[in-house]
Amino acid sequence: MLGLSLVYVWLVAVAGYVIERGWRPLVGRTSRRARSYPAIGLRWIRRRVRNREPPRGRMLSYF
């Protein structure tokens, strides 16, 4: 359960990183915002792996 929670938090952090930099159109349609943060993070990681780039991401503690 703890592992799943950490993966979820990591996907949300990756999605925040992607959205903050304006890369959201690279992982989804721009006409509407139908993807959740974990879905955006997962699509970004899959995109990086497919393009043979390392899936970078950072885990920051908020406390």
C-alpha positions as CSV (number, residue, x, y, z in Angstrom):
1,M,0.0,0.0,0.0
2,L,2.8,2.4,0.8
3,G,4.5,1.7,-2.5
4,L,1.3,2.4,-4.4
5,S,0.9,5.7,-2.5
6,L,4.5,6.7,-3.3
7,V,3.9,6.0,-7.0
8,Y,0.7,8.1,-7.0
9,V,2.4,11.0,-5.3
10,W,5.3,10.7,-7.8
11,L,2.9,10.7,-10.8
12,V,1.2,13.8,-9.4
13,A,4.6,15.5,-8.9
14,V,5.6,14.7,-12.5
15,A,2.3,16.0,-13.9
16,G,2.8,19.3,-11.9
17,Y,6.3,19.6,-13.4
18,V,4.9,19.0,-16.9
19,I,2.1,21.5,-16.5
20,E,4.3,24.1,-14.9
21,R,6.6,24.2,-17.9
22,G,3.8,24.3,-20.4
23,W,4.3,20.9,-21.8
24,R,0.7,19.7,-21.3
25,P,-0.1,19.8,-25.1
26,L,2.6,17.1,-25.6
27,V,0.6,14.6,-23.6
28,G,-3.0,15.3,-24.4
29,R,-5.5,17.3,-26.4
30,T,-5.4,21.0,-26.0
31,S,-9.1,21.5,-26.8
32,R,-10.2,20.2,-23.4
33,R,-8.6,19.2,-20.1
34,A,-10.0,15.7,-19.6
35,R,-6.9,14.0,-18.0
36,S,-6.2,13.8,-14.3
37,Y,-2.8,14.7,-12.9
38,P,-1.7,11.0,-12.4
39,A,-2.8,10.3,-16.0
40,I,-0.7,13.2,-17.3
41,G,2.3,12.0,-15.3
42,L,2.0,8.5,-16.6
43,R,1.6,9.6,-20.2
44,W,4.7,11.9,-19.8
45,I,6.8,9.0,-18.4
46,R,5.6,6.7,-21.2
47,R,6.4,9.4,-23.8
48,R,9.9,9.8,-22.3
49,V,10.5,6.0,-22.4
50,R,9.2,5.7,-25.9
51,N,11.6,8.5,-27.1
52,R,14.4,6.7,-25.3
53,E,14.9,9.6,-22.8
54,P,15.3,9.1,-19.1
55,P,12.1,9.6,-17.2
56,R,13.2,12.4,-14.9
57,G,11.3,13.5,-12.0
58,R,11.9,14.7,-8.5
59,M,10.2,13.9,-5.2
60,L,10.0,16.9,-3.0
61,S,8.6,16.7,0.5
62,Y,6.1,19.3,1.3
63,F,6.5,19.2,5.0
